[in-house]
């Protein structure tokens, strides 16, 4: 596994990762539920006794995440000298704390398509930085997916239907309602399953993580957001569906744009009616189409409205 790195299973069938560290080292502080870290002296067969940071998975529910963390540590710690390993482990656990013990079924295939659409928009249509990531509110169903002082954007992605025949499900009366300030846009992404395509949800996540690697604070905001949506890198293999992008379109939502909002029912909803969902055919929205390429969007370079 690398110099001074060992995997083990104890008598209680708990899994361990042993990382050799200098004598007298102290385990970094951590509050991850289901994980313990101690520094102990261990005897590895045919090896001299040495001090090891012992990472132990305490719960069966966390085994898949523990395995992913262990794999990452083994790939990064090998060339790192033992004195520097404690800091590297602490940094890795901070990055992974959002995902510990997550259920692999937390993100449904339908929700994964929705998350794909939002990350595609973040990557392709706006710059990935602290302001744009802070404006991503997709985990809050009561707001639009992206919100900045001058612009709000609701993102819809569909992986069904034929070319030119796209419809999106609008959930409730708030999704296309006017924002309190600024202009509302609807971003429509039309996808098609294609085993030869390169676009997957894990690929998008990894690209954004790479862009934010020099901004730990914003990276943590991003990781927390995808965890709130049910995505975990430990379960990335569940979301390897490949998509070809057929169309990406940006619509300005104003005036007579076809939609239902609270103002559509000035006297309130009829008695007994709740949880309104409706299908919006994008073929009926061509009048409000403003861009089909990121470079044609009016906000390019100043989306946050500053």
Protein Blocks (a to p, Z undefined) as FASTA:
>chain_A
ZZhiacdddfkopacddddddehiacdddfbehiacdddddddehiacddddddddfbfk
lmmmmmmmmmmmmmmmmmpcfklmmmmmmmmmmmmmmmgoiafklpcfklmmmmmmmmmm
mmmmpccdfklmmmpcklpmkbcfbdcfkbccdddddfedjehiacdddehjklmgccfe
djdddddddddddfkbmbdfklmmmmmmmmmmmmmklmmmmmmmmmmnopafklmmmmmc
ccddfbdcddddehjbccddfklmmnopaehiahiacdddfklmmmmpcbfcfklpmkgo
plnoZZ
